Amino acid sequence: MTTKFGPSGISDSFYEDGYKLSIDYPMWLNKMGLELYEYSFGRGINLKEETAIKIGENSQKYGIQLSIHAPYYINFASEDEDIVQKSIGYLKKSSYFAKIMGADRVVFHPGSSAKTDRKRAFDNCKRGIYEAIDELVKEGLYPDIMICPETMGKQNQIGTLDEILEICEFDEKIVPTIDFGHIHALGRGALNSVNDFEYIINKVEEKLGKDRVKDIHCHFSRIEWTNAGEKKHWTIDDIDFGPEFKDLAIVLVKKDLSLRIICESRKNMAEDALKLKRIYLDTLSSLKDKY
């Protein structure tokens, strides 16, 4: 089994188990039977370098593969050049921390189209990201650290599947983060069958090629949505909300894909990551002779 699973942050139960230090989280995840951890700088990069290094060392020790989520307030689509330059700085600093922690990819939100025409915002976004890549190359961070623009869940955000794939066509080390919850929310409940998930994977393959499908970075959670798109993340047990991971698991087995699945459930993302892993393993076992 090479499809790997892990959480997007620290579950409440980690602290309830008596742990206090984030450097112990990789050990805790390993004991649970998980393989991934996405460390989030979503609300700012305030981690001390020595702590970051220790988290990285412990992740390597316990077989946990790290990724980094850059600050949420990155906005490459802005008309304000100062905001774009700050966004480049956030991505650069996130990539630096990825390097010292032993992570190989940085996930980020591309930007907002709320204050300008969407086409213009998207053009700004591409220009800003490609400028950021030039800066990352100068710093010796790229392409060793891959950057991963994320599909977004709100109508006024840049990050439809088509937009993300167009950004990724620029260079093979730009890896799409396919957030299935966001796609589901943006499409007002769009993912309801195996075919719906397979369509997404096939589109990535069509645009980027078969070899790059294996690098897809994935986010998964159940999600509540409105006409404006994403409203709230829920847990795997909150079955009033979609999408259903079993449908994606079938596609992974059918197409023999080994991807990274990061769970973004509320509060108990590690426990839910383990539930996703079990669904995948059950699906793999039941379908192994069919495909």
C-alpha positions in Angstrom: 0.0 0.0 0.0 1.6 3.2 -1.2 -1.2 5.7 -1.0 -0.4 7.6 2.2 -2.6 9.4 4.7 -2.3 12.0 7.3 -3.8 15.2 8.9 -3.6 18.9 8.0 -3.0 19.9 11.6 -2.9 18.7 15.2 -5.9 16.8 16.5 -7.5 17.8 19.8 -6.9 14.3 21.1 -3.1 14.7 20.8 -3.3 17.2 23.7 -6.0 15.2 25.4 -3.5 12.3 25.5 -1.2 14.4 27.6 1.2 15.7 24.9 2.2 19.3 25.0 4.9 19.8 22.4 4.4 19.8 18.7 7.7 18.1 18.1 6.1 14.9 19.5 3.3 14.9 16.9 5.2 12.8 14.3 5.7 10.1 16.9 2.0 10.2 17.8 1.0 10.0 14.2 3.3 7.0 13.6 1.7 5.2 16.6 -1.7 5.7 15.0 -0.5 4.2 11.7 -0.4 7.3 9.6 2.4 8.4 7.2 1.8 12.1 6.4 1.6 15.5 8.2 0.8 18.8 6.6 2.2 21.5 8.9 0.1 24.7 8.5 1.5 28.2 8.5 -2.0 29.3 7.6 -2.3 32.1 10.1 1.3 33.2 9.9 4.9 31.9 10.1 5.7 32.1 13.8 7.6 28.9 14.3 11.1 29.0 15.7 13.7 27.5 13.4 15.0 25.2 16.0 11.5 23.8 16.6 11.0 23.5 12.9 14.2 21.5 12.6 13.2 19.2 15.5 9.8 18.5 13.9 11.6 17.6 10.7 14.0 15.3 12.5 11.3 13.6 14.3 9.2 13.2 11.1 12.1 11.5 9.4 12.7 9.3 12.5 9.1 8.1 12.6 8.6 7.8 8.9 6.2 10.8 8.5 6.3 12.6 5.2 5.9 16.4 5.6 4.3 19.0 3.5 3.8 22.7 4.4 0.7 24.9 4.0 1.6 28.5 3.3 -0.3 31.5 4.9 -3.9 31.8 3.9 -3.5 35.5 3.1 -1.3 35.0 0.0 -2.9 36.8 -2.9 -1.1 36.7 -6.2 -4.3 38.0 -7.9 -4.2 41.4 -6.3 -3.9 44.7 -8.2 -1.7 46.0 -5.4 1.9 45.2 -6.2 2.9 45.5 -2.5 0.4 42.6 -1.7 1.9 40.5 -4.6 5.5 41.1 -3.3 4.4 40.2 0.2 2.8 37.0 -1.2 6.1 36.1 -2.9 7.8 36.6 0.5 5.3 34.4 2.3 5.8 31.6 -0.3 9.6 32.1 -0.1 9.6 31.8 3.7 7.3 28.8 3.7 9.6 27.1 1.2 12.6 27.9 3.4 10.9 26.3 6.3 9.9 23.3 4.1 13.6 22.9 3.3 14.9 22.9 6.9 12.0 20.6 8.0 12.6 18.1 5.2 9.3 18.7 3.5 9.2 18.6 -0.3 6.1 20.6 -1.2 4.3 23.8 -0.2 0.6 24.2 -0.6 -0.9 27.7 -1.1 -4.1 29.5 -2.0 -3.5 31.4 -5.3 -5.6 34.5 -4.6 -8.9 36.3 -4.7 -11.0 37.8 -7.6 -13.4 39.6 -5.3 -12.1 43.1 -6.1 -11.4 42.8 -9.9 -12.5 41.1 -13.1 -11.8 37.4 -12.9 -9.8 37.1 -16.1 -7.6 40.0 -15.0 -7.2 38.5 -11.5 -6.2 35.1 -13.0 -3.7 36.8 -15.3 -2.3 38.6 -12.3 -2.2 35.4 -10.4 -0.2 33.5 -13.0 2.3 36.4 -13.4 2.8 36.6 -9.6 3.3 32.9 -9.2 5.8 32.7 -12.0 7.7 35.7 -10.6 7.7 33.9 -7.2 9.3 30.8 -8.9 12.1 33.0 -10.2 12.8 34.2 -6.7 12.6 30.7 -5.3 15.1 29.5 -7.9 17.5 32.3 -6.9 17.2 31.2 -3.3 18.0 27.6 -4.2 14.6 26.5 -3.0 12.9 25.5 -6.3 12.6 22.9 -7.8 13.7 20.8 -4.8 10.7 22.3 -3.0 7.6 21.9 -5.2 4.9 24.5 -5.0 1.3 23.3 -5.0 -1.6 25.7 -5.8 -4.8 24.5 -4.4 -8.3 24.2 -5.9 -10.5 26.5 -3.9 -14.1 26.3 -2.7 -15.5 29.8 -2.9 -16.9 31.6 -6.0 -14.7 34.7 -5.5 -11.4 32.8 -5.2 -9.0 31.9 -8.0 -8.7 28.1 -8.0 -11.1 26.2 -10.2 -9.8 22.9 -11.4 -9.2 24.4 -14.9 -7.4 27.4 -13.4 -5.1 25.3 -11.2 -4.2 23.0 -14.1 -3.4 26.0 -16.3 -1.0 27.3 -13.7 0.6 23.9 -13.4 1.2 23.6 -17.1 3.9 26.3 -16.8 6.4 23.9 -15.1 6.4 20.2 -14.1 7.4 21.1 -10.5 4.2 23.0 -9.9 2.0 20.3 -8.4 -1.8 20.6 -8.2 -3.4 20.3 -4.8 -6.7 18.8 -5.5 -9.0 19.6 -2.6 -12.0 17.4 -3.3 -14.1 19.1 -0.6 -13.5 22.4 -2.2 -14.4 21.1 -5.6 -17.6 19.6 -4.2 -18.5 22.9 -2.5 -17.7 25.1 -5.5 -19.9 22.9 -7.6 -22.7 23.0 -5.0 -22.5 19.3 -4.2 -20.8 18.2 -7.5 -19.1 15.0 -6.4 -21.7 12.3 -6.0 -20.3 9.2 -7.8 -17.2 7.3 -8.8 -17.5 8.8 -12.2 -17.4 12.3 -10.8 -14.1 11.6 -9.1 -12.7 9.8 -12.1 -13.5 12.8 -14.2 -11.2 15.0 -12.1 -8.3 12.5 -12.2 -8.8 12.1 -16.0 -8.7 15.8 -16.5 -5.4 16.2 -14.6 -4.0 13.4 -16.8 -5.3 15.0 -19.9 -3.8 18.4 -19.1 -0.6 17.5 -17.4 0.2 13.9 -18.6 0.1 10.5 -17.0 3.5 10.9 -15.4 2.4 13.9 -13.3 -0.8 12.4 -12.0 1.2 10.4 -9.5 2.4 13.7 -7.9 -1.1 15.0 -7.1 -1.4 16.4 -3.6 -4.9 15.8 -2.2 -7.0 17.3 0.5 -10.2 15.6 1.6 -13.0 16.3 4.1 -16.7 16.5 4.2 -17.9 20.0 3.6 -20.9 22.2 4.0 -21.7 24.6 1.2 -24.0 27.5 0.1 -24.6 29.1 -3.2 -21.3 31.1 -2.7 -19.4 27.8 -2.2 -17.5 26.5 0.8 -19.0 27.2 4.2 -17.6 24.8 6.8 -15.5 21.6 7.1 -17.0 18.6 8.9 -15.8 15.2 10.1 -16.1 11.9 8.3 -18.9 10.8 10.6 -21.0 13.9 9.7 -22.8 12.0 6.9 -25.2 14.8 6.2 -22.4 16.4 4.1 -20.4 15.1 1.2 -18.4 14.0 -0.6 -17.9 10.3 0.0 -14.3 9.1 0.2 -15.3 5.5 -0.8 -15.9 6.8 -4.4 -12.4 8.3 -4.6 -10.9 5.1 -3.1 -12.5 3.1 -5.9 -10.9 5.4 -8.4 -7.5 5.2 -6.7 -7.6 1.4 -6.9 -9.1 1.3 -10.4 -6.4 3.5 -11.8 -3.6 2.1 -9.6 -2.7 5.5 -8.1 -0.6 6.1 -5.1 -1.3 9.6 -3.9 -0.9 11.7 -0.7 -4.3 12.2 1.0 -4.3 15.0 3.6 -7.5 15.0 5.8 -8.9 18.4 6.8 -11.7 17.4 9.1 -12.6 19.7 12.0 -10.7 19.0 15.3 -10.0 15.3 14.7 -8.3 15.3 11.4 -5.8 12.6 12.4 -8.5 10.2 13.5 -10.4 10.9 10.3 -7.2 10.4 8.2 -7.0 6.9 9.8 -10.7 6.3 8.8 -9.9 7.3 5.2 -6.9 4.9 5.2 -9.1 2.0 6.4 -11.7 2.8 3.8 -9.0 2.7 1.2 -7.5 -0.5 2.4 -10.9 -2.2 2.5 -11.6 -1.0 -1.0 -8.2 -2.2 -2.2 -8.8 -5.6 -0.7 -12.3 -6.0 -2.1 -11.4 -4.8 -5.6 -7.8 -6.2 -6.0 -9.0 -9.0 -8.3 -11.3 -6.8 -10.4 -8.7 -4.3 -11.7 
